[in-house]
Amino acid sequence: MKLACCQFAPVRGQVLLNQEKVDKLLAKYDPGDIDVLVLPEMAFSGYVFKSLNDIMPLLEDAETGPTCMWAKRQAKRLHCFVQVGFPQVIIEGADTGYFNAVVVVDRQGKLIKTYQKHFLYETDENWAQEGPGFSTYDIEGVKVAPAICMDINPKGFKDFYAFEFANFHVKEESQMILCSMNWIDSKKERTGAADTGNGSGSEAAVKSIPSADRSSDQFEEEIEQFSASNLNYWMLRLWPLYGETLIKADETVAMQRNGHGEKMYFVASNRTGTEEGY
């Protein structure tokens, strides 16, 4: 299976302009070059919005909105599956819901999945509702776990040891994670300070897992201290999926085999550039 991530710096609020930019990036590819194409979270709208009114002009229907229509067109042209993030509105009778979501279409351009972000980051909370829960979908016999950025974190950064996303997909026996992201750099990276991570792999990271008894500010500081890079941190958040589950007991961390046993592929499509100070 040939996987592709299309990563770029969108212009906030300029959906058509951003789609044209991606069209140019993909123009050199032909049918057969790509099996699965993954784009970032809220790929064409931009990500940072201060309120529901701020993002209201950019909200889309999952079936007929500009993001889904673009995905259908590229899926047919490239004969590939496409996952792409967008700001979703759902209107059911008198009820209206607003979600940070991804849409997935198959090789024929048919909508097969819409997934709403389950764990919200502070920027999402300005306008979006929490999605109903983690889920899966199928790509030609491969069980796929859709994810959107904050989903792989502990909910609300409250319980580092919960591993909600990873443990869900251990039980589901998912085989591949497709994660659309707008993952921001750490504060140290944004200010140009040196990274003080204490290792380059998951083993070093696990040895420095922060205590559960700390404030949110302490949580962030401790995460930055032991996370040598975003990649190492993502590896840590997915720890139960590649062989072991972390269990806190009497202030110690024990390892328990989860029995999953199969290879797990993690595909992260993160945007580039800056937006509204992030």
N, C-alpha and C positions, 0 to 999 in steps of 0.2 A: 504494500500500500504506500503510495507516494503522498506525503503530507506537505502542505505549504502554509506558511504564516505570512500574511501581508501586513507589514508594520509600517506606519507612516505617521506624520504629524498633521492631524486634521485642523481646519480652521473652524473655530467654534461657531456654530449656528449656520454654516454654509454647506448644507447637505449635498446639493448638486455639484458644487465646486469640488468637494471632497470625493464624491463618486467619480468625477472626471479624472481626478488625480490617480485614483486606484485603477481605473480603466487603463490609463497609460502604463501603470506599473505592470499590469497583467497582459498587456497587448502582445508581448513576445511569446506567450504560452499558447499552446494548441491543445486540442482534445487528445487525451492520453498522457499529457505531461503531469497532470495533478489528479489525484483521487479525492483528496479532502482539502479544502481551502478554509482556513480559519482567520477571521479578522478580529480586531480588538473589541473591547467593551464600548458600547455607544460610539461605534466607529465613525459615523458620518455627522452626528450631531454635535460632537464635543461632549465633555463630561461634567464640567464644573458649572452648576446652576444654583442660584441663591434661593429660589422658591419655586413653587408650582407655576406661578404666573410667568416666571422667567423662562421656563422650559415649555410652557403650554403650546406655543406655535410649532414646536418640533415633535410633539407626541404623535405616534403613528399606530395605525391598526396593523396587526401581525400579518394579515393576509394580503392587504391591498396597499399598504404604506410604501413609501419610496425605498426603504431599505429592503423589504421583502421582494419588491419588484426588481430591484437591482440584483439581489441574490439569485432570483429565478433566471434572469437573463444570463448572468455569468455561469451559472450551473449548466444551463443548456449549451452555452457556447463552448465551455471547457469539458463538458460531460463529467462533472465532478460534484461531490457534495460540498455545500457551503454553509458555514456557521458564522454569523455576524451579529454584533450587538446593536441595540437600538432602544430608544425610550418608548415604551408601549402604553397605550391607553386601551382599556377594555370597557365597553359600555354594554351593560346587560339590564334592560328595563330602566328602572330608576337609579340603578347602582353604577358607579364609575370607579374603575381601578387604574392606578398609575404604577408602572413597574419599570425597573431597569432589567431588560430582557435580552435574550438572543433568539434568533430565528434560524432554523435549519431546513434546508431544502435538498432534495436528492438530485441525481444526475439528470432527471427529466424536468427539473424545475418545480417539483411538487413539494409543498410545505409538509414536512413530516414531524416537526417538533418546534414548540415555543416554550422556552424555559425562563422563568422569572428568578432573578437573584434572590437567594434565600436569606443570606446574612448581609445586612446593609452597612456600608461605610458611612461616616458622618456626612459626607457630601451627598450621598443618596438620600439621607434622612430629610434633606431640605424639601424633597418633593415626592419621593417614591414610597410605596408600600412594600412590606416584606413578602417575598414570594412564598407559595404554599409549602415548599419543601424540596429536598434533593430528589433527583430522578435519573432515569437512563433512557437511551434510545438505541436503536440498532442501525449499524452501517454494514450491510452485506455480511451478516453473521458475527460482527464484532460488537460487543456490548460497550456502549460509549457513555461516559459520565460527563454531562455538560456542567461547566462551572463558570462563574463570573467573579474574578478577582477576590474580593473579601470572603467569598464562600469557603475558601480553604483555611481561613483564620478561625480562631475560636470565636464563638458568638459574643459580640460586644467586648472582645479581648478579656473576658472574665475568667475563664477556666482554661489555662494553657493545655491541660492534660486531656481535655474532652475529645479532641480530634473528631469532631462531629462529622465533617465531610468524609474524611478518610475511612472512618469506621462504618459509615453508611455503605460505602462502596466496597469495603471488605465483605460485608454481608451480601451485597448484591452480586459479588464476583465480577465486577466491572473490569474491562480489559484496557480501556484507553480513556484518558481524561482530555477533553478539549476545553481549554480555559481561555476565555476572552478577558483581557485585562486592560485596566488603566492604572497599573501599579506604580505609585510614586516612589521616587528615590527616598532614602532615609534622610533625616535632617543633616547628618554629617556629610552625606554625599552632596546635598543641595548647597551647603555652605562651603564645600571644598575641603573640609577637614578630613584627616586621614581616618581610614577604617581601622577599628581596633578589634576586629574579629579574632577569636583565639584558635581558629583552625579552618581548614579548607573543605572538610567533609562532614557528613552527618554524625560520625562518631564524636568528633570534637564538639559539635553543636549540642548533642544530647548531654554530654558531660556538664554543660553550662546552662541547662534549662533553668529559667528563672523560677523563683519561689512563687507559689500561688497566693501568698499573703503579701501583697504589695499594691500600691496605688497604680492608676493607669499611667501616670508619668514615669514611675519606676519601671513599669512593664516595658514601656518604650525604650527607656535607657538600657535595660538589661537585654532586650532583643537586639539592640544595636551593638552591644558589647560582644555577644556571642555569634551573631550572624555575619559571617565573613562576606557574604554577598546575598543578593536576592535569591539566587539559585539555591544556595545552601539552605536558606530559610524555607523556600518552597519544598525542598527535599524533606526538611524536618516536619513540616505540616502534613506531609503525606506519609510519614513514617509507618503507620500500620499497614499500608498497602504494599510495602516491599519486604514484609516478612515478620514484623514484630509489632506488638502493641505496648505502649508505655502505660504503666499502671502506678499511680501514686499510692503508697501505703506507708504510714508511720514515717513520713518525710524521706522515704527512699524510693528509688525508681527501679522496678523489676521489669524484666522482659518476658513476654508471653508470645509464643508462636501463634499466628492467626490462622495458619492452615490454608491460606489463599493459594500460595504455591506457583501461580502463573505469573508471567511477565506483565508488568503494568507500564503503559506508555503515557507520559505526561507531555502535552503539547500546550505551550503558553504563547499566545499571540498578544503581545503588549504594545501599546502605542509608543510613539516617540515624541520628542518636543516638550514644550511647556504650555500651560494654560491657566490663566487667572492666578498666577503666582505659584502654581504647583509644577 
